[in-house]
Amino acid sequence: MSTLIAQIPVIETERLRLRAPKLADLEALTAFFASPRSEMVGGPLSALEAHRKLLTPFGAWSLRGHGMWHVANKDTDAYLGTTGVSFGPGWHEEELGWSVTEEAEGKGIAFEAAHAARGYAACNLSLNGMISYIDPANTRSAALARRLGATLEREDIFLDKPVHVYRHPKEDL
């Protein structure tokens, strides 16, 4: 096992495994970023840019001690999406983010994954009560944030675009 993969913790839920990216995820990741559904997370992207997205979590975990996990089916290890903590230029504070493939949508996958990531961040990274930047047009993501217990804190500009900033509740530690 490479040192970089060892730095990314594995979280298991009832149905999911949050884990480091694998080369086997590239085809599904490329298809996700080629689709219009990736618009809310920086897409659509070319195959080369999707490949870079596959590599990005390793740098984030190495340099920041947190980052995004790939969400996989616990039984098949099939890629279903991403969740975790983001922070970069233009961020006001660490953000809890998520996205899922079309096949995973509507099955509670994003909720289960984001809830697990948020709990890990609170307990292990001292990131309790994070925010999520959500495009005002992304009603499904806003509904998920509310289902996770987050509340609309403010409207803001994030990376030159209007966003709604949702504040997640603090976890009981």
N, C-alpha and C positions, 0 to 999 in steps of 0.2 A: 504494500500500500504506500502510495506517495505521501510525503509529509504534508503537502497541501490538502489532500483529501482527508487526512487524519485530523486536520484543524477544523473541519466542518463537522459539527456534531450531527448525529442521526437521532431523529425524534420519530417515535412510532405512535400512531393513534389506532383506533379500532380498525380502520380501513386503509390507512395511509402510512407512507414512510416519507419523511422529509429528510433529504440526503443531498450529498454533493452531486453536481452534474456528472453525467456519464456521456461518453461519445455516442452511445446507443440512443441518447435523447435527441441527437442533432436533427434527425429527419422530422420528428414531431415538432421540435422547436422551430425549425425552418418553416414548416407548414403554418404554424401559429403566427409567426411574424410576417408571413406573406399574405395573411388574411386581414380583412378590414377590422376584425375584432381586436387586433393588436394596436389600433390607433390610440387607445387610452394609455398605452405603456410604451409609446415611442415609435410604433410601427406605422405602416408596413415597412419592412426591412428586406434588403437583398439577402441571398444565402450567405454571402461573406459577412454581412453585418450580424446575421443570426448566429453565425459561428463565433463571432466576438462576444455575443451575449452569453453563449455557452461558457466562455472562459472567464467572464467578468466576476462571477461569485468567488473564484479563487483569489483574485486580487483583493476584493473587499474583505473577505475573511482574514487574509494574511495581514493587510494593512490596518484594518479597523477593528478586527476581532468580532465582527458581525457581518451579515450579508444575507443574500437570498438562498433559499433552499430550492431544489427541484422537488416537486411533489410527485410521488409515484404511488401507483397501486401497490398495496402491501403484498398481495399475492402474486402479481405478474411482473412487478417492477416497471410497468409501462408509465411513461411520462404523462402527467395530467396537468401540470402547470408549475407556477412558482409562488412562493410566499417568503416573507422575511423582512429584514430591516434594511432600508436604504438611507444613505446620507451622502450628499455630494454638493458641488457648487450650486448655490441657489436654494438649498434646503435650509429652513430655519431651525430644524431639529430633526432627529431621526424619525423616519416614517415607517409604519407598518404597511406593506403593500402585498398585493395578490393579483394573480391572473390565472385563468384556467383555460384549457382547450375547449373547443366547442363540445366535444364528446363528454367532458366532465361537467359541463354547466347544468344547473338545475338539479343536482344530486346531493347538495350539501358539502361538496368537496372543498370549495373555497372557504366555507365557514369552518369546517373541521381543521383545515390546514392553518388558516390565519389564527384561529383560536390557540392552536398548539404553539405556533411561532410567537404569538404575543405572550403566552405564559412562560415560554423559555426565556424571552427577552427580559421579562420582569424579574424572574427568579435568578437568572445567570448573568445578565448583562447590565443590571441596574437601570433598565429602560422600562419604567413603569408609567403608564398613562401616555403612551405615544400618540402621535397624530397620523392621519391618513389624508393625503391630498387626493381629492376626487373631482374629476371634470363634472361640471354641473349637468351635462347631458348624459352622464353615465348613471342612470337611475338604478340599474341593477347593483352596481358597486355601492351606491349610497344606501340602498336597502340592506345590503350585506353589512355595511358599517353599523347601521342602526341595530340590526339583528345581533351584532357582536357587542351591543351596548354603548357604542360610540354616539356622541351627540354633535350636532353642527355647532362649531365654535365660532366660525367667522367665514366671510368671503375674503379671498386674497388673490394676489397674482403670484403664480409659481411658474418659473421658466417661461416668462412672458405670456402666460395664458391665465385666464380667470379660473379659479378653483374654489371648491368648498373644502374647508379644513375641518375634519371630524376629529374630536378628541376621544380616545378610548379610555374606559374606566381603569382605575388602578386595580391591579390584582391583589387579592388578599394573600400576603406572603406568610 
